[in-house]
Amino acid sequence: MRLRRTEQGFTLIELLITMTLMGVVTVGLADLVVNALHQMSATSDRLDMAQDAQLGATYFARDVAAVGLRDYGAVALDGSLPFEPSVQLDAVDSAGGVVCGPVPVAAVRLLSDYWDTSVTPAVRRTAVVAYYVNGAGELHRARCLGGTTPSSDLRLASNVKPGSVAVTCSTACDSAVLPEGITLRLVMSKPSTGDYPVALSGLRRQS
């Protein structure tokens, strides 16, 4: 018997079709992977900004609650001590003769009484909290506790959009009749997420 020998393989046309189909599938998979990575990056960036907003809201609410410099040179008819103006907008680090710096011009400075008990008798000093945006687009909270140099300077948020910071008060901010509420608004922005508006609000506790 004579054995018949067959040789099987791909023709050139079959090989070209296969390579074309593999290219189409690879491009489709690559698009899926790129989109998935983009979505992951955008989600991560949005979470970062949400955490920054939460941190800023916590500090700002606490600082507004404590705002208020008493005017110990005057007594109201009911025997209470009135306030001095304690909220400063667009303030340099020596505004009102109260130095806390060096720091850039603050969107808002909140002043309050600080009793220094390290000496006897205790001495009244001024505590200052300044919220400012530096050249890198970071919102900072600088605090001076009775001294002229910040005892702390915390970064609260990054990627702050230039010109987006604004402060509003329930009544006149710079009045001796202190506002009940203060709000600091800003916009954080990243290419992956776009604009992320934030409002930090607080209510004054002292009366």
C-alpha positions in Angstrom: 0.0 0.0 0.0 1.1 3.4 -0.7 0.9 5.9 2.2 -0.5 9.2 1.3 1.2 12.1 3.0 -0.8 15.3 3.6 0.8 18.6 4.7 -1.5 21.0 6.5 -0.8 24.7 7.4 -2.0 28.3 7.0 -2.3 30.1 3.8 -1.0 33.6 3.5 -4.6 34.9 3.3 -5.6 33.1 6.5 -2.6 34.4 8.3 -3.4 38.0 7.3 -7.0 37.6 8.4 -5.9 36.2 11.7 -3.4 39.0 12.4 -6.1 41.6 11.5 -8.6 40.1 13.9 -6.0 39.9 16.7 -5.2 43.6 16.1 -8.9 44.6 16.3 -9.3 42.6 19.6 -6.1 44.0 21.1 -7.2 47.6 20.3 -10.6 47.0 21.9 -9.0 45.4 25.0 -6.5 48.3 25.3 -9.3 50.8 25.2 -11.1 49.0 28.0 -8.0 48.9 30.1 -7.2 52.6 29.5 -10.8 53.6 30.4 -10.7 51.4 33.5 -7.4 53.0 34.7 -8.8 56.4 34.0 -11.9 55.7 36.0 -9.8 54.4 38.9 -7.7 57.5 38.8 -10.7 59.8 38.7 -12.3 58.0 41.6 -9.1 58.1 43.6 -8.7 61.8 43.0 -12.3 62.5 44.0 -11.9 60.6 47.2 -8.7 62.6 48.0 -10.6 65.8 47.5 -13.5 64.6 49.6 -11.1 63.8 52.5 -9.5 67.2 52.2 -12.9 68.8 52.3 -13.9 66.8 55.4 -10.6 67.7 57.2 -11.1 71.4 56.4 -14.7 71.4 57.5 -13.7 69.9 60.9 -11.1 72.5 61.6 -13.1 75.4 60.3 -16.2 74.6 62.3 -14.1 74.4 65.5 -12.3 77.6 64.8 -15.5 79.6 64.1 -17.1 78.2 67.3 -14.3 79.7 69.4 -14.0 83.1 67.6 -14.4 86.2 69.7 -12.1 88.8 71.4 -13.7 90.3 74.5 -13.4 94.1 75.0 -12.3 94.2 78.6 -12.2 98.0 78.5 -16.0 98.2 78.2 -18.9 96.7 80.1 -22.4 96.4 78.7 -25.5 97.6 80.6 -26.3 94.0 81.6 -22.8 93.6 83.0 -21.5 91.4 80.1 -18.3 92.1 78.2 -18.9 93.1 74.6 -16.7 91.8 71.7 -14.1 93.5 69.6 -14.0 92.9 65.9 -12.6 89.4 65.6 -13.0 88.4 62.0 -10.5 89.8 59.4 -10.9 89.3 55.6 -8.1 89.4 53.1 -5.7 90.1 56.0 -2.0 90.4 56.1 -0.1 88.6 58.9 0.0 91.7 61.0 -3.6 92.9 60.5 -5.0 95.0 63.3 -1.6 95.0 65.0 -2.0 91.3 65.8 1.0 89.5 64.3 0.9 85.8 63.2 3.4 84.9 60.6 5.1 85.1 58.3 2.2 83.7 56.1 0.7 84.9 52.9 -2.4 87.1 52.9 -5.2 85.1 54.5 -8.7 84.8 53.1 -9.9 85.0 56.7 -8.3 85.4 60.1 -10.3 84.4 63.2 -9.2 85.9 66.6 -10.1 84.8 70.1 -9.0 85.1 73.7 -6.2 82.8 74.9 -5.4 82.7 78.6 -1.8 81.9 79.2 -1.7 79.8 82.4 2.0 79.2 82.3 2.4 82.4 84.3 0.8 83.5 87.6 -1.6 85.3 87.4 -2.8 84.0 84.0 -2.3 86.5 81.2 -4.8 87.1 78.4 -3.3 86.8 75.0 -4.7 86.6 71.4 -5.1 83.4 69.5 -5.1 83.7 65.7 -6.2 81.2 63.1 -5.4 82.2 59.5 -6.8 80.4 56.4 -4.7 81.1 53.4 -3.8 79.6 50.0 -0.1 79.5 49.1 1.5 79.7 45.7 1.2 75.9 45.2 -2.6 76.1 45.4 -2.8 74.6 48.9 -5.2 75.7 51.5 -3.4 76.1 54.8 -4.5 76.7 58.4 -1.8 78.6 60.4 -2.4 79.1 64.1 -0.7 81.4 66.6 -1.4 80.7 70.2 -0.5 83.9 72.1 2.7 84.4 70.1 3.7 85.9 66.8 5.0 82.8 65.1 2.6 80.0 64.0 2.7 77.1 66.4 1.2 75.0 63.6 0.7 75.3 59.9 -1.4 72.5 58.4 -2.1 71.8 54.8 -5.9 71.2 54.5 -6.4 70.9 50.8 -4.6 70.8 47.5 -5.4 71.8 43.9 -7.3 74.9 45.0 -8.5 76.8 41.9 -7.0 80.3 41.7 -9.5 83.0 42.6 -12.1 80.5 43.9 -11.8 81.3 47.6 -14.5 83.5 49.1 -15.6 84.1 52.7 -19.1 85.2 53.7 -20.7 85.9 57.1 -24.3 85.9 58.3 -23.8 89.6 59.2 -21.0 92.1 58.7 -17.8 90.1 59.1 -15.7 92.9 60.5 -18.2 94.3 63.0 -17.9 94.2 66.8 -21.3 92.5 66.7 -19.9 89.2 65.7 -21.6 87.1 63.0 -23.3 84.0 64.1 -22.1 82.0 61.1 -19.1 82.1 58.7 -18.6 80.2 55.5 -15.4 79.7 53.5 -16.0 78.5 49.9 -13.4 77.2 47.5 -13.1 75.0 44.4 -10.6 72.2 44.1 -9.9 71.0 40.6 -8.1 68.2 38.9 -8.0 67.2 35.2 -9.4 63.8 35.9 -12.4 65.0 37.9 -13.0 68.7 37.0 -14.2 71.2 39.5 -15.1 70.1 43.1 -16.9 72.9 45.0 -16.4 72.9 48.8 -18.1 75.0 51.5 -16.6 75.1 55.0 -19.1 76.5 57.5 -19.1 77.1 61.2 -21.4 78.7 63.9 -20.1 80.9 66.7 -20.5 79.4 70.1 -19.8 82.4 72.3 -22.5 84.8 73.1 
